[in-house]
């Protein structure tokens, strides 16, 4: 299922949502392409989606979830890719 959290993440003068799949990266990439998200918006396990595209994602079928639920579902599906800290490299 494609999941999206509310656009509450600030960056570059905008608010952003995270778009993810709890099924596969293939499902996520296909959905992002339909949404018109550029490949550069993909970060490890999600796409960063600007607030202006949030409703478009919902219209295409993304399910709104809270940020914690999004992370929990990615983790449960084995699709969570954590940021690697400098000390872990």
C-alpha positions as CSV (number, residue, x, y, z in Angstrom):
1,X,0.0,0.0,0.0
2,X,1.2,3.5,-0.7
3,X,1.4,5.7,2.4
4,X,1.8,9.4,2.9
5,X,2.2,11.5,6.0
6,X,1.0,15.0,6.4
7,X,3.2,17.8,5.0
8,X,4.8,18.9,8.3
9,X,8.5,18.6,7.5
10,X,10.1,22.0,6.7
11,X,12.8,22.4,4.1
12,X,13.7,24.9,1.3
13,X,10.9,27.3,2.3
14,X,8.2,24.6,2.0
15,X,6.5,21.9,3.9
16,X,7.0,18.3,2.8
17,X,5.4,14.8,3.1
18,X,7.0,11.4,3.0
19,X,5.6,9.0,0.4
20,X,6.4,5.3,1.0
21,X,5.2,1.8,0.3
22,X,4.8,-1.0,2.8
23,X,4.8,-3.5,-0.1
24,X,7.9,-2.9,-2.3
25,X,10.1,-0.2,-3.7
26,X,8.8,-1.2,-7.2
27,X,5.3,-0.2,-6.1
28,X,6.7,3.1,-4.6
29,X,8.6,4.0,-7.7
30,X,5.7,3.3,-10.0
31,X,3.4,5.4,-7.9
32,X,5.9,8.2,-7.7
33,X,6.2,8.2,-11.5
34,X,2.4,8.4,-11.9
35,X,2.4,11.3,-9.4
36,X,5.2,13.0,-11.4
37,X,7.7,13.0,-8.6
38,X,11.3,13.4,-9.9
39,X,13.8,10.6,-9.2
40,X,15.9,13.1,-7.2
41,X,13.0,13.2,-4.6
42,X,13.7,9.6,-3.6
43,X,15.7,9.3,-0.3
44,X,16.7,5.8,0.9
45,X,13.1,4.5,1.5
46,X,10.7,7.3,0.6
47,X,10.0,10.2,-1.7
48,X,9.9,13.8,-0.4
49,X,6.7,15.3,-1.7
50,X,5.9,19.0,-1.5
51,X,2.8,20.2,0.3
52,X,1.3,21.3,-3.1
53,X,1.3,17.7,-4.3
54,X,-0.2,16.1,-1.1
55,X,-3.8,16.1,-2.4
56,X,-2.7,14.8,-5.8
57,X,-1.1,11.8,-4.0
58,X,-4.3,11.2,-2.1
59,X,-6.4,11.4,-5.3
60,X,-4.1,8.8,-6.9
61,X,-4.8,6.5,-3.9
62,X,-2.1,7.1,-1.3
63,X,-3.4,6.4,2.2
64,X,-2.8,9.2,4.8
65,X,-1.0,8.0,7.9
66,X,0.8,9.6,10.7
67,X,4.6,9.8,10.5
68,X,5.1,7.2,13.3
69,X,2.8,4.8,11.6
70,X,4.6,5.3,8.3
71,X,7.9,4.4,9.9
72,X,6.4,1.5,11.8
73,X,4.9,0.0,8.6
74,X,8.1,0.5,6.6
75,X,10.0,-1.3,9.4
76,X,7.5,-4.1,9.7
77,X,7.7,-4.7,6.0
78,X,11.5,-4.8,6.1
79,X,11.8,-1.7,3.8
80,X,13.1,0.9,6.3
81,X,16.5,2.2,5.4
82,X,17.9,4.2,8.3
83,X,20.3,7.1,7.7
84,X,23.8,6.0,8.3
85,X,25.6,8.2,10.8
86,X,29.2,9.3,10.3
87,X,30.3,7.0,13.2
88,X,28.7,4.0,11.5
89,X,30.6,4.4,8.3
